[in-house]
Amino acid sequence: MCAYDTYLDHARQTFEGRPDPSDPSTQAASFTTTCTAQGCVARWLRVAELSDNPHAPALFDYRWNGDRWESSADYPFHCGAGGTVTAARSDFLIPNGDGSFSGERTFTVGAPGCPGDGPGTYWLPFTLTPTS
């Protein structure tokens, strides 16, 4: 198991391609991989609880696809003071060759969406950097 800092670059976040920035955040995580004859699986475990979204899953499973790790699942998307809505989360991680990863995450929110935004897709870049 390797320890990582996950930098979520909310300052570059978009909604439907338009800037939708908020404060960036860093979350501690572990990242492990297991390979069998059926392929490789990576597990990303967020270590800290999210006070603003306590029902967010802490564990994401990824499958290797070509040159990157990919994952998707339903996700309770945090709408700020508007609570949470169910979204389709999809993200990928590309190894940078130095032990770190660069990635992108999308949340596709169906109707009625978050208050003030409505339905649509949020995009968020992030990085994983080893801490040890």
N, C-alpha and C positions, 0 to 999 in steps of 0.2 A: 504494500500500500504506500502510495506517495502522497504527501501533503502539498496542497496548492492554495494560493490566494486567487480567488475569482474576482476579477475587476469587471463590473457591469457598467459600461460606459453610457449611462442614462443621459449624459449631456448630448450625445449624438442620436438618441432615440427618435424614431419617427412614428407617425400615425398616418396611414394612407399616403406615405411618401413626403408628408409635411413635417417639419421639425416639431417635436413634442418633448422638449428636454425636461429633465429633472436632475437632482443631485446624483452623481455617480456613487456607487457603493462597492465595498470589497467584502467578500464572504469567504470564510475558511471552508475548504473542501478536501476530500480525499478522492483519489482516482485510481482504480485498479483495473487490470485487464486479465481475462482468462481466455485461452484458446483451446479448442477441441477440434476434432475432425469435422464438426458441423460449422465451424467458423469461430470468430472472436467476438467476445462481448466485453464492453467496458462499463464499469459502474462508477458514477459520480455521486458522491454522498456529501451533501451540504452539512457541515458540522454544527453551525449555530442556528437557533430558531429565528424566524422572521417575525418580529413583533407586529409589523403592519399587515402580515398575511400568514397567520398561524396555521392555516389549513393547507398551505403550499406543501407539495411533496418534497421530501428531503433527498430522495433517491431517484436517479435517472439512469436507465439502461440504454446503452448505445451499441449499434452494430457497425462493423467496418464496411464501408462501401467505396471501393476504388481507392481514393486518396484521403478519406476522412471518416470520422466517427459521426453517425447520424442517430437521432432519437426523436420520437414524437409520441404525444399522449395528450389526453384531456388535462386541463390545468385550471385551478380556481384563480383567475386573473384578478388582481387587486386594482380597484377603481378609485383609490383614494378614499375620500369621505363617502363615496357612493357604494362602498362595500365590495363584493366580489361577483364576478360573472364567470360562467364556464367558457373557456377558450380552448382552441386546439393549439398546443405548443409544438413547435418543430424547431430543432436546432442541429447545428453541426460544429465539429471541432476539427481543425486541421493542425497536425503536428508541425512545429516550426523548426525542428531539427536540433534544438538546444534544450529539449525537455519541456518547453512551454507549448501552449496551444493558442490559436486564434479561432474565434467562432462568431456565429451569428445566431440569434434566436428570433423567431416570430411567434406572435400570439394572434390567432385569428379569432375575433370575437363576433358571434352571431347577434342577430336582433334580440332585444333592443339595444344591446351594447352598454358601454359605460355612460353614465349621465354626462351630457355635454359633448360626448364624442360620437355616440351611436355605434353601430356595427362597423367593423373594419379590421385592418391588420396593423399591429404594432411591430416594429423592427428594432432590435437591440444588439449592438456588437459587444463582445466580451473577450477577455483573455484569461487563461489559466497559467499561472507562473509558479514553479516549484518553490517551496519555502525551505526545503532541506536538501 
